[in-house]
Amino acid sequence: MEGHMRRIAVVGLGYVGLPLALAFSKQGHEVIGIDLDDQKLQMLKEGRSYIRDIPDEQVKESMEKQEFSATRDIRRLREADVIIICVPTPLNLDEEPDLTYLMQAAANIRDHLRRGQIIVLESSTYPGTTREVLKPMLEQSGLIVGKDIFLGYSPERVDPGNRSYPLEVIPKVVSGVTDRCASAVEDVYRTVFQTVVRISSTDAAEMTKLLENTYRFVNISFINEMARLCTGMGIDIWEVIEAARSKPFGFSAFYPSPGAGGHCIPVDPLYLQWRSKQFGISSSFIAVSREINHSMPVYIIQQIKDALSLGALSGVKILIVGVTFKPNIDDIRESSSIEMIKRLQQEGAIVSYYDPYVHEITVQGQKLTGVRMNEDESSRYDYDCAIIAVNHDGLPLKQIMDQVPLVYDTRNALKGISGAAKVIRLGGGVQDSEEDSSL
């Protein structure tokens, strides 16, 4: 069976789909990438990548060898032996699951199904989606899941910017609606991934993804609450975390931040919260974590007001350093920096941002272009306050410390750097000018 799985269609060529498509093509599969974004398709046809972790050369090589092609022609789904769905599953304005993209993809697949195909969903979603939503829709074709076609779920585990764990070395969880489905899905992924973890049901696989990200969401929110407690008690949370890390068991380090961001961590737990309500079950940890996460920009802004002895920030010039949701990537989805900029603007502050990975952002419908900075000591930074929101490599931190009178450090990025600025560290209190930042 495994030897026949040579043509794979990947529906959705974003942060999940494109790396997966290239991984399969690298192993000798013929891969058809399907996406409706004409700009992405054109870049791929020109051998160019729009994802920072993927070099242009990798795209160009796969296209030239005809191992990978990209199209918006959904009719080509019929050519595939395997169809993998990697479309967005965002929240709607009521913070409920929005399956619009998934339903559109499922309808397209249904209309082009043929006997023997394997369909796998990778998009993050609530437990029951594959079995209760995708399966009935595909069976509208007249083909029966487990007999005529094979359906499974395998949660994506992409970590943008993490070069320590290439896609193929991250263990791959797989499942199927039936045993035959699970075996078919397992055979597919074993051609690419070094370790495949087969579990009992698609519901369990869907929950696995939500558990992973809810665990992180709760712990990020918890450590932010601890940072606030330590600030009130005059204790340095960063020192406490390092001390706790010395224990070789029973503790995993999480660090303070302006709030969890990205396409998964702040979103997936709310999928689980929504699903739990359908079973009459409360999810207190998620609710409290969401409240803490959303409150972090407000907390930081209030600390800046206190430090400036101002009741409002009207006319205050503030520089946000970093607008992505994590270091050394260009992804701004659910970034707490964007929320912070919005709230600062509402306070009347004059807000600029610097991020070497992001040229332009949109906040409250208005485009904002990032300022240019360099490490030339003659450069002048005319701001009343700078907020280190993301600790990208290579930031001009020393220059900021020397030229901006107040710096709020959310990431402990200024450890070991001294300067003229007064520094407030999230969870670390206030440090006066020229004091040793390593203390």
Steps between C-alpha positions, in 0.01 A plus 500: 500500500777742595666471160190638322496825698697704257281802421403729787282811494548757776206740533620828649860611451557710810736454795383138536422391146805622309764342729299176497467501121874550457577229756293248305652607168848460648421134566408435137126559508342706226327784685221725377464813712158665483436855619271786401754776567626604157795691645627188679453289189692746286791514745520120511496477120792745498687281748459748786395429857269718710584315822818604675593148614495372142780622269423590140741229386285229655190617315688549174659155514169324564328692220781438249505128576121500452463342844275786608249715314269772627156580362154630586340235273299289747423247226851364550386356835373200302859421393623458858535179696515700823334835581628691805299797626702786652257793492458768770254438784471839670254630757207722403420831669319312779815292563330187369645255243481626142508198269430699183830411332474136605143468371601656167794260469281203596240594237768524232645164599155337511428613145826349370529181704580164352514154653816414695605852595635584845393830656679643804412812695793683664333828595458560874139448603273375777459128585238346276554715189643223278235249603195725531563768235748375241387136475128569425592767249739272309244218503255724316704388197355151539838356606519341845780592743690189607391306196529715187708787633716542810484790743728602785633783711863592565564820699757740359790581732680771304705738715595801283858612548608187689800362313576242770204286396458458122155383398595138435658446845192618693303183595183482292173407672261320264151355527210376292123484514535119470792262545543471124502878477761527776726245329476685169583834662788347695651359179488844338682684776761231558649592162600842639510502880761320708250419776128440453274471805172327419216555747152357536268759346479827312332654806805410711736639235305825480510527879875431499563821307271699727666355811847597377404861434267540797783379723721773361225763514419428864866498603586820311206673666594352838859624482372845404283498810803394704697787346234743615500349849878522519492863389262582782723319752828646378630163379672438166300233312789438260730406787228279648447315170871433460519369855198274443660367179782354708260227611554207262138382515149631554551847346487635144608859449264754345585868479309829533385675184250761379265207430482178298467548124513305177255298297456222760566576867244777560247341262496123561402520869190698403404221258518264796307740723223524239486123461491437876191721533319270257553218750395714795855510635673815627862578421609736776873487425444610140265783603740637759801461268320689225421783741863528613633477145270776374583724797878505455518798260276699737721406796818605317349831391394577856852432625634744240250764613610452860867529405435822307270630778230561241130431513487481122750458216374770265789625289752259653731355233530122541702252295390136490798276430373181334148434368516128417364240738844345564866577423666477159190441286272727296164370626281757680187285547339560841807701603462677835709786356219588259252513786742714700540746211122526468455572869784752508346684205169507683687660792618776265862384479704558185602142419776378269635150462823336397520143381769378255261228376183705445489806273135595544204416725135601517356616833137605530475523122803729471830399341811558708848475348787386720780744574854426388768457763864400496784458742678818395565682826438834327134403437254681725185339634253771601255313721375544856472124554591177322332166562709190423212273397691237298863402552614460139869428448710803416279777640680832573433464872806690619409802289143491626626482858726801448250723318148423625434617857257218593515143370244233591655155451242224469752227409799555730684595180707768675664263748869591512452826308544830681406847381350835588138384486276417788400138441182324607514125463178302484508309828828663599417848626663834420871549441643852512736649242849352465432213740633160398218331310632156595391552860 
